[in-house]
Amino acid sequence: MNRTIPLILAVALFMENMDSTVIATSLPAIAVDIHTSPIALKLALTAYLVSLAIFIPISGWMADRFGAKTVFRAAIGVFIAGSVACAFSNSLPAFVVSRFLQGIGGAMMTPVGRLVLVRATPKSELVAAMSWLTVPALVGP
């Protein structure tokens, strides 16, 4: 079995899982940096979850329309762009928009990544490939 695809997908899933959980512990420090209250940053958590809710259902259609690998690559790019934008955010609105952008990338990475794996792996090796994808995601959060 070629482990390259499962490992790339595992790293992407690890990043998305880590991003969605680590923010909660970072809120007080982020609030100080952008001069707002930690309670106001719940908007950033909500923006991320709303973008997931909007774009996960669309991800299958996009993978069929534009190709799963193309959508997966774009999702990683959008996720990284959102992460960089979060790092440079200096206000609450900028941070919320950046988190929404991260959510768009995260929403596309996980389901489309699994689709890439299913399409690229022979059926006889699918369980082993899925284990390479699943275990790092469980370790992440």
C-alpha positions as a printed Julia matrix, in Angstrom:
141×3 Matrix{Float64}:
   0.0    0.0     0.0
   1.24   3.47   -0.87
   1.16   5.41    2.39
   1.72   8.85    0.88
  -1.93   9.72    0.29
  -3.15   8.49    3.7
  -0.35  10.37    5.49
  -1.04  13.64    3.65
  -4.72  13.31    4.43
  -3.97  12.41    8.05
  -1.9   15.56    8.51
  -4.69  17.68    7.0
  -7.29  16.07    9.25
  -4.99  16.53   12.24
  -4.66  20.25   11.44
  -8.41  20.71   11.12
  -9.17  18.81   14.34
  -6.46  20.63   16.25
  -7.65  23.99   14.98
 -11.24  23.38   15.99
 -10.3   22.4    19.55
  -7.24  24.49   20.46
  -9.0   27.81   19.96
 -11.06  27.41   23.13
  -7.98  27.41   25.35
  -6.44  30.32   23.44
  -9.39  32.71   23.68
  -8.16  34.72   26.69
  -4.76  35.37   25.09
  -6.32  36.22   21.73
  -8.77  38.59   23.43
  -5.9   40.49   25.01
  -4.08  40.73   21.66
  -7.07  42.14   19.77
  -8.3   44.28   22.68
 -11.67  42.65   23.25
 -13.32  40.43   25.85
 -13.03  36.64   25.7
 -16.84  36.42   25.62
 -16.93  38.46   22.39
 -14.65  35.88   20.78
 -17.51  33.38   20.88
 -18.38  35.01   17.56
 -15.19  33.51   16.14
 -16.15  30.05   17.39
 -19.62  30.45   15.94
 -18.3   31.73   12.6
 -16.1   28.64   12.25
 -18.98  26.27   13.03
 -21.38  28.1    10.72
 -18.91  27.87    7.85
 -18.54  24.14    8.5
 -22.32  23.74    8.46
 -22.6   25.63    5.18
 -19.69  24.12    3.27
 -19.59  20.46    4.34
 -22.79  19.68    2.39
 -21.41  21.52   -0.66
 -18.07  19.69   -0.59
 -19.32  16.53   -2.3
 -20.83  18.46   -5.18
 -17.63  20.5    -5.55
 -15.5   17.36   -5.59
 -17.66  15.87   -8.34
 -17.71  19.1   -10.32
 -14.05  20.17  -10.06
 -12.27  16.96   -9.03
 -11.58  15.72   -5.53
  -7.83  16.35   -5.62
  -8.3   19.87   -6.95
 -10.86  20.71   -4.26
  -8.65  19.15   -1.58
  -5.65  21.24   -2.66
  -7.79  24.36   -2.73
  -9.18  23.53    0.72
  -5.68  23.31    2.17
  -4.83  26.64    0.56
  -7.98  28.3     1.93
  -7.36  26.81    5.38
  -3.77  28.08    5.42
  -4.88  31.51    4.17
  -7.46  31.65    6.97
  -4.85  30.61    9.52
  -2.42  33.3     8.38
  -5.25  35.86    8.38
  -6.1   34.85   11.96
  -2.49  35.35   12.97
  -2.46  38.87   11.55
  -5.94  39.88   12.74
  -5.89  42.96   14.92
  -9.63  43.38   15.49
 -12.63  41.25   16.34
 -14.29  41.56   12.89
 -11.04  40.61   11.12
 -10.6   37.61   13.4
 -14.2   36.45   12.88
 -13.88  36.69    9.09
 -10.56  34.83    9.24
 -12.12  32.04   11.3
 -14.96  31.8     8.77
 -12.35  31.42    6.02
 -10.6   28.71    8.04
 -13.92  26.93    8.41
 -14.43  26.92    4.65
 -11.09  25.19    4.18
 -11.69  22.8     7.07
 -15.15  21.91    5.79
 -13.71  20.89    2.45
 -10.59  19.12    3.77
 -12.13  16.34    5.8
 -14.9   14.91    3.58
 -13.07  15.53    0.31
  -9.88  14.08    1.77
 -11.71  10.89    2.64
 -13.17  10.83   -0.86
  -9.67  11.13   -2.35
  -8.57   8.22   -0.18
 -11.52   6.01   -1.15
 -11.03   6.72   -4.85
  -7.24   6.21   -4.8
  -7.1    3.03   -2.7
  -7.94  -0.49   -3.87
 -10.84  -2.01   -1.95
  -8.6   -4.71   -0.49
  -6.4   -2.04    1.17
  -9.12   0.41    2.19
  -9.31  -0.57    5.87
  -5.55  -0.19    6.32
  -5.57   3.15    4.5
  -8.46   4.43    6.62
  -6.59   3.46    9.78
  -3.65   5.61    8.65
  -6.11   8.46    8.23
  -8.08   7.95   11.43
  -5.44   7.33   14.1
  -3.62  10.7    13.79
  -6.98  12.48   13.91
  -7.79  10.76   17.2
  -4.44  11.74   18.67
  -4.86  15.42   17.66
  -7.5   16.83   20.0
